[in-house]
């Protein structure tokens, strides 16, 4: 919810889901996004498996992996699963704003 509120503060239209499987189902239904923010720890499917399945679906949307576990092995695992950027929680404007500006073509 914190990530959602921060994104909305910067004028980003957001849609949140309850778990990894719900994210996959939403994307499989044809929903398109400019950025997918995915947590490492999710119910049903964890962030790593959710990311792998999203990438296996052919979705190339920029993915931002976030977690409270800031160990190098978690970062490497998330990047190997397919996220483009890995950021430790809590999300901070100095990490998020450059990504949003890049997506906005600035």
C-alpha positions as a Markdown table, in Angstrom:
| # | Residue | x | y | z |
|---|---|---|---|---|
| 1 | Unk | 0.0 | 0.0 | 0.0 |
| 2 | Unk | 2.9 | 2.4 | 0.7 |
| 3 | Unk | 4.2 | 1.9 | -2.9 |
| 4 | Unk | 0.7 | 2.5 | -4.3 |
| 5 | Unk | 0.3 | 5.7 | -2.3 |
| 6 | Unk | 3.8 | 6.9 | -3.4 |
| 7 | Unk | 3.1 | 6.2 | -7.0 |
| 8 | Unk | -0.3 | 7.9 | -6.8 |
| 9 | Unk | 1.4 | 10.9 | -5.2 |
| 10 | Unk | 3.5 | 11.3 | -8.4 |
| 11 | Unk | 0.4 | 11.0 | -10.6 |
| 12 | Unk | 0.8 | 7.4 | -11.6 |
| 13 | Unk | -2.4 | 5.5 | -12.1 |
| 14 | Unk | -2.1 | 2.2 | -10.2 |
| 15 | Unk | -3.7 | -1.1 | -9.8 |
| 16 | Unk | -2.8 | -3.4 | -6.9 |
| 17 | Unk | -3.4 | -7.1 | -6.5 |
| 18 | Unk | -3.5 | -9.3 | -3.4 |
| 19 | Unk | -1.0 | -12.0 | -4.5 |
| 20 | Unk | 1.4 | -13.2 | -7.2 |
| 21 | Unk | -1.2 | -15.4 | -8.9 |
| 22 | Unk | -3.6 | -12.5 | -9.1 |
| 23 | Unk | -0.9 | -10.5 | -10.9 |
| 24 | Unk | -0.4 | -13.2 | -13.4 |
| 25 | Unk | -4.1 | -13.6 | -13.9 |
| 26 | Unk | -4.5 | -9.8 | -14.4 |
| 27 | Unk | -1.7 | -9.7 | -17.0 |
| 28 | Unk | -3.1 | -12.8 | -18.7 |
| 29 | Unk | -6.4 | -11.1 | -19.1 |
| 30 | Unk | -4.7 | -8.5 | -21.3 |
| 31 | Unk | -4.0 | -5.7 | -18.9 |
| 32 | Unk | -1.0 | -3.6 | -19.9 |
| 33 | Unk | 1.2 | -1.5 | -17.6 |
| 34 | Unk | 4.2 | 0.7 | -18.0 |
| 35 | Unk | 5.7 | -0.5 | -14.8 |
| 36 | Unk | 5.2 | -3.5 | -12.6 |
| 37 | Unk | 6.3 | -3.2 | -9.0 |
| 38 | Unk | 6.6 | -6.6 | -7.4 |
| 39 | Unk | 7.4 | -7.6 | -3.9 |
| 40 | Unk | 9.7 | -10.5 | -3.1 |
| 41 | Unk | 7.4 | -11.9 | -0.4 |
| 42 | Unk | 3.9 | -12.5 | -1.8 |
| 43 | Unk | 1.1 | -14.9 | -0.9 |
| 44 | Unk | 0.3 | -17.8 | -3.2 |
| 45 | Unk | 3.3 | -17.3 | -5.5 |
| 46 | Unk | 6.4 | -15.5 | -4.3 |
| 47 | Unk | 7.9 | -12.6 | -6.2 |
| 48 | Unk | 10.6 | -14.7 | -7.9 |
| 49 | Unk | 8.1 | -17.2 | -9.3 |
| 50 | Unk | 5.6 | -14.5 | -10.2 |
| 51 | Unk | 8.4 | -12.6 | -12.1 |
| 52 | Unk | 9.5 | -15.8 | -13.9 |
| 53 | Unk | 6.0 | -16.5 | -15.0 |
| 54 | Unk | 5.3 | -13.0 | -16.2 |
| 55 | Unk | 8.5 | -13.1 | -18.2 |
| 56 | Unk | 7.6 | -16.5 | -19.6 |
| 57 | Unk | 4.3 | -15.0 | -20.8 |
| 58 | Unk | 6.4 | -12.7 | -23.0 |
| 59 | Unk | 5.7 | -9.6 | -21.0 |
| 60 | Unk | 8.6 | -7.2 | -21.3 |
| 61 | Unk | 7.2 | -4.3 | -19.2 |
| 62 | Unk | 9.8 | -2.7 | -16.9 |
| 63 | Unk | 9.7 | -4.5 | -13.6 |
| 64 | Unk | 10.8 | -3.1 | -10.3 |
| 65 | Unk | 11.6 | -5.7 | -7.6 |
| 66 | Unk | 11.3 | -4.5 | -4.0 |
| 67 | Unk | 12.0 | -6.2 | -0.7 |
| 68 | Unk | 13.0 | -5.7 | 2.9 |
| 69 | Unk | 15.6 | -8.4 | 2.5 |
| 70 | Unk | 18.6 | -6.4 | 1.3 |
| 71 | Unk | 21.0 | -9.3 | 1.0 |
| 72 | Unk | 23.0 | -9.6 | -2.2 |
| 73 | Unk | 21.7 | -13.2 | -2.9 |
| 74 | Unk | 18.1 | -11.9 | -2.9 |
| 75 | Unk | 19.0 | -9.1 | -5.2 |
| 76 | Unk | 20.8 | -11.5 | -7.6 |
| 77 | Unk | 17.9 | -14.0 | -7.5 |
| 78 | Unk | 15.4 | -11.2 | -8.3 |
| 79 | Unk | 17.5 | -9.9 | -11.1 |
| 80 | Unk | 18.0 | -13.5 | -12.5 |
| 81 | Unk | 14.2 | -14.0 | -12.3 |
| 82 | Unk | 13.7 | -11.1 | -14.6 |
| 83 | Unk | 13.2 | -7.8 | -12.8 |
| 84 | Unk | 14.9 | -4.8 | -14.4 |
| 85 | Unk | 15.6 | -2.9 | -11.2 |
| 86 | Unk | 15.9 | -4.0 | -7.6 |
| 87 | Unk | 15.3 | -1.6 | -4.7 |
| 88 | Unk | 15.3 | -2.1 | -1.0 |
| 89 | Unk | 12.2 | -1.1 | 0.9 |
| 90 | Unk | 11.0 | 1.4 | 1.8 |
| 91 | Unk | 10.8 | 3.0 | -1.6 |
| 92 | Unk | 12.3 | 6.4 | -1.6 |
| 93 | Unk | 11.7 | 9.2 | -4.0 |
| 94 | Unk | 15.3 | 9.3 | -5.0 |
| 95 | Unk | 15.0 | 5.7 | -6.3 |
| 96 | Unk | 11.6 | 5.9 | -7.7 |
| 97 | Unk | 11.5 | 9.3 | -9.5 |
| 98 | Unk | 14.3 | 8.5 | -11.9 |
| 99 | Unk | 12.5 | 5.3 | -13.0 |
| 100 | Unk | 9.2 | 7.2 | -13.5 |
| 101 | Unk | 11.0 | 9.9 | -15.5 |
| 102 | Unk | 12.6 | 7.3 | -17.7 |
| 103 | Unk | 9.2 | 5.8 | -18.4 |
| 104 | Unk | 7.9 | 9.2 | -19.1 |
| 105 | Unk | 10.7 | 9.8 | -21.7 |
| 106 | Unk | 12.4 | 12.5 | -19.7 |
